């Protein structure tokens, strides 16, 4: 029996959720609260706990500690012994491999959850057609999954997930099996579909571009913890830690230290900034791609060597190494292709540098070029 009492009216929430396998903690205290009609992306590398958290919400696992509620109903509470199985949670799931039955038609796949609930044939057919119409596949009801493209199969999986009108949809890396071009096309299409259908969704992915495109909020996970939970715009503008910034590929992370009126890269004599007020210290900084401009090697610019370059839609993204430092790699965007081994000069906008230290961040810095 699911308890009706819960402190939040969120579409889904967790409070202090932990999961241990024996003495090994997999999740270490997860708190989330997702409003109705919003999408939360669980983002992180393999092994960070994102899929485990999804399975806990789905009812495929029970938490070791903490509680989970869906639409104000307690569905799992380790302390109180409450646990509702998946079929009692009124949710739909879209899996990594879509999990479509090849021997059934498209219509048969979509109607299967209704058949399991014991609905009559006429009601099943009506709901199935309505779900297929909502994903633009009404004309494909008699086809087999093998007759469809990867993108169309995904739409069938979504139709099956929404056919019973659940209050929550769970997506477990649904685009990972598609080739890159189709995946990139499907991200925007899926985002539009989720918004059009007004779905409340939790979306698991290791791809930061998917998460930032699809989600209203993103939980960046690392080692069983949520490193940062914020909107896509907030994550990009103000990553909470160097690890978040690095995972989102926002630029280069470097350690700097203050010496003789200058902030220099650690273990080098290469100066980044001149600081007006003298203070001893060390910090980690993010040097965003957009903060760095490329030019010829000349006084006032940092010297760098190109390591590799890759074309992307708005230019050539090059990874470069700063001359005079041992491990500092940055990324720059250039309109022209930069070749490995080529020497270049860099100018860095001090106003765009993000300092992961409030004392340092609040101080006044000047670029060497204008000092």
C-alpha positions, 0 to 999 in steps of 0.5 A: 500500500502506497502512503499518501502522505509526503512533504512535497507536491513535486512530480518526483522527489528523493530525500537522502537516497543511498544505495549500498552493495554490501559495504560499497556505497553506490549512491551517497545521499541523493536529494532531487525535486522535479516539478510536473511538466519538467525534464531532469537529466542525470548526466555523468560518466559510466559508473557515477550512479545515474542509471542506478538512481533511475532504477530506484525511481522506477522501482527496479531497486530498493534504496538502502536509506532514504525515500522516494515519492512520485506525485506526492505518494511515497513509493519507497521508504527504507526506514518505514519499509514502504516499497511499491513495485514498478507497476504501481508507480504509474510511470513509463520507460524508454530503454536504451535498446527500445525493447520492442518485440520483433514479432509484434506490429507497431500497434501491438507493441504500443498496446501491450501495456494496456493489455497487461492492465486488462483493458478491453480491445476497443479501449486499447485500439483507441488509446494506441492510435491516439499515442501513435498519432501523438508521435506521428506514426499513426500510419505505421500501426501494422508495420513491424519494428524491423521495417522502421528506421532507428528514429521511428523505432524510438518513437514507437518506444515513446508511444508505448511509454505514454499510451497509459498516460503515466505521470512520469517517463523515464529515459535510459540513454535512448539515443546511445544506439543511434549513429552520430548524425541520427543522434544529433538530429533526434536530440532536438526532435525528442526535446520538441516531442517531450515539450509538445506532449507536456511530459514529466521526464527523467533522462539518463545520459553520458552526453552533455550536449543531449542533457543541455538540449533536452533538460530543464534541469541537469544533475551532474553526477560523480562517484555516487553524488550530485556534483551540481544540480542546475539549469543548463544556462546556470551550469554553463555560466557558473559550474560549481567545481572544476570537475563539472566544468571539465566534464562539460568541456567548457574550456581548460582547467589550470592551477595557478599561484600568486608570485611577485604580483602575478598569477602564474601557472603552477610550476612555471614562470608563465604569467596569466594575470597581474593582480592589483592587490598583493595576496599570497595564494593558489587557485584553480581556474577555468579558461573558457573557449570563448575567453581565448583568441588566437593570433601571431606570437608577439609580446603580450600574448601567451605562446602555445603549440597546437596539439590537435584540431577538429572541425565543428560547425562554427570553426576549428576547435584546437587543443593547444599546449602552453609553452613553458608549462608542463601539463596545461592544455587549453581549447581554442576556436579558430576560423582557420584550421590550425595544424599540429605543431604550429606555434600560435599566440593567445590573448585571454579575456580576464573578465571571462576567467572563472575562479574556483575560489571566492577570495580570488574571484572577488579580487581585481585582476588585469590582463598582462596585455593591458597591465 
